[in-house]
Amino acid sequence: MGELRRKSSDRQVELTDAALHLIATEGIAALSTRRLAAQVGLSSGAIFKHFASIEALLDAVVTRVEAVLESTYPPSTLPPVERLERFVEARSTAVGNQLGILRLVLSEQFLLALPESGSARLAACVKNTRAFVLECVREGQDAGELRADLPAETLAPIVMGTVQMLALSPSKARQRDAEARAVLGSLLALLRSPALAPTSNRKSSP
């Protein structure tokens, strides 16, 4: 009995990941029981052995998105700039490996297709991400590590946009990692306090 439950659980994960893949590659309109079943080698009816309804499947997809995004938050005990750095690396990699996540979070069409509770949960993911980035930037500014000449509210969208750009990169995993490191270096250079800039990058006084 335990083995059967394990297999059903594995199949549920397979189905949710297949749903995310369909959304990423073909758009939300491609998400149907027929297409999903073909993706994992099942009959359309077999899907309902693992999910009681389409609503239950969509709920599982939202849960999967929440879990992946939550795993990208670094420990709160780290210094703010290090937290921000680890977050950008982890989020761009995790979302890049599951592009459907980004499509879901940004798709108004999908939000409308979800039950109200699912839409609210995805909206909360976006809200939590913004709150995390804002907190890191503000703490970095207070510590003198990040520039304070611009409000944190205007710097946070730059960080979030960078994550999206990295996640959407068509590069392969290894190339994406190298690209992420290079972009992250430029992002941190942009965010750092001018007082902390390398001496060689500063203009000499006349």
C-alpha positions, 0 to 999 in steps of 0.5 A, a space after each residue: 500500500 505504501 509503495 502504491 502511495 509512493 508511486 502515486 505521489 511520484 506521478 503527481 510530481 511528474 504531472 505538475 512538472 509536465 504542466 509547467 513545461 507545457 505552459 513554458 513552451 506552448 503557453 497556458 492555452 496548451 494546458 489540457 488533460 489530453 496534452 498533459 496525458 500525452 506528455 507523461 504517457 497516460 490516458 486522459 482518464 488516468 490523470 483523474 486517478 492522481 487528481 480528483 479534478 482539474 482544480 486539484 491539479 491546478 492547486 498542485 501546480 501552484 503548490 509546486 511553484 510555491 515550493 520552488 520559489 520558497 527554496 530560493 530564499 537564503 538564510 535570514 542570518 546572512 548579511 544583506 548583500 550576501 542574501 541578495 547575491 545568493 537569492 539572485 543566483 538561486 532564483 534565476 537558476 531554479 526558475 530557469 530550470 522550470 520556466 513554467 513558473 515564471 510564465 505562471 506568475 506573470 500570466 494574467 490569463 493563468 491567474 484568471 483561470 485559477 480558483 481564487 485561492 490559487 490566484 491569491 497564493 501566486 500573488 503572495 509569491 510576487 509580494 513576498 519576493 518584492 518584500 524580501 528584495 526590499 528588505 535586503 536593499 534597505 538593510 544594505 543601505 543602512 549598513 553603508 554597503 549599498 547606495 543610498 542616493 536612490 530609494 530602495 523602492 526604485 532599486 528593487 525592481 532592477 533586482 527583480 528584473 535581472 532575475 527574470 532576464 537571467 531565468 529567461 536566458 536561452 543558454 544551456 545550464 552551464 552557460 547560464 551559470 556563467 552568464 548569471 555570475 557576470 550579470 550579478 557582478 554588474 548588478 552588485 556594482 550598480 547597487 553598491 555605495 559609490 564610496 565602496 567603489 574600487 579606487 581604480 574606477 573613480 575619477 581623480 580629483 583635479 
